[in-house]
Amino acid sequence: VIDTGGYVPESEDVFETAIREQVEIAISEADSIIFVVDVRDGILPTDKEIMTMLRTSGREFFLLVNKADAPGFDAAASEFYKLGVKKIYPVSALSGRNLGDLLEDVTDGFSEQEKPEEDPRLKIAIVGRPNVGKSSLVNSLLGEERSIVTDIPGTTRDSIDTILKYYGEEIVLIDTAGLRKKKKVQESIEFYSNIRTLKAIGECDVAVVMIDSVIGLEKQDQKIIDEVVRWRKGLIIAINKWDLVEKDSNTSAMYEKLLHQKMGAIDYAEIIFISALTKQRIFKLIELSKQVSGERKKKIATKALNEFLLPEIEKSPPHTTPSGKEVKIKYITQIGEHYPIFAFFCNYPKHVGDNYKRFLEKLIRSRWGFKGVPMTLSFKSKSSTQE
């Protein structure tokens, strides 16, 4: 779901110009659009202008008349039929009135979740802040310059999928595309970049998060890393422009240590120092992506898990419940197809604290690696072990 600021046409204000551009980007990226108007204001000139934009976009849209907090407002809401729509939705965002009807219609056209045909090729997303060198990396890997902006009117692309032939293997590189239409405000470019980044992360097996070695890890980089972890995708941090850094034999180790300190609990990420410009270690990056993909698919036998973890748990058991009852973990097994999920069956699953979960994750990693791979630890009632 993409949310935008309020659209103000023809304003010279920098902030409102940025919002206007972001609305245009959001419309071009959306499958369907919810257009919100205010029942108490009636039809405004801005509403008419937005309606023209929506019609020319060719996208499906729904006219939501907000602040219709009671049935008495429905008659006033009917004024919005003058905008030429077949249906309006008088709703109250505050109380949730009539939102169910809207959601039914919005989701009606959604296709049934058929399982797509599995693509066995490794899919790598190259993500990062604007101007960090993403396209330069892709071009260096492919050995050719490649335009990421299309001149065909009315076309936008979610991401550019490129096939890299690597020792006879096909690898899909998902690069976030450039802006088709130049925007005036930097914030609009970043807004656009964020949408494309989320899509690329959702489609990939392994995400390569590129960081500018000179600037270092910033808040926006951390947000991208957090998103990769949320999606449970393979995670590699590629420190780009390493050729520009003055260094000695300890520089990379110190840089890596500082990076791990900043990333906190995400200390399992793979880190590699590259230069997209000089092609330093760029093919090692592909090898590393293949390794992380393999780690993501790794399965640990239930017997091995229990033989290793249960004695460790017995040595360092979880804290007791607030009422003083002992929390006992009886059985562990790995579940999940696409990334590692470990199910721990115990008597009081809700009372296993975050620190103890972290302790268990470190134990698993110390024995079986899973380098570059986020994992999930799930705690269930021990009665479920018979399932």
Secondary structure, DSSP 8 states (H G I E B T S, - for coil): --------TT---HHHHHHHHHHHHHHHH-SEEEEEEETTT---HHHHHHHHHHHHHT-EEEEEEE---SGGGHHHHGGGGGG--S-EEE-BTTTTBTHHHHHHHHHHT-----------SEEEEEEESTTSSHHHHHHHHHTS-------STT---S-EEEEEEETTEEEEEEE----SS--S-HHHHHHHHHHHHHHHHHH-SEEEEEEETTT---HHHHHHHHHHHHTT-EEEEEEE-GGGS---TTHHHHHHHHHHHHHTT-TT-EEEE-BTTTTBTHHHHHHHHHHHHHHHT----HHHHHHHHHHHHHHS-----TTS----EEEEEEE-SSS-EEEEEES-GGG--HHHHHHHHHHHHHHH--TT---EEEEEEGGGGG-
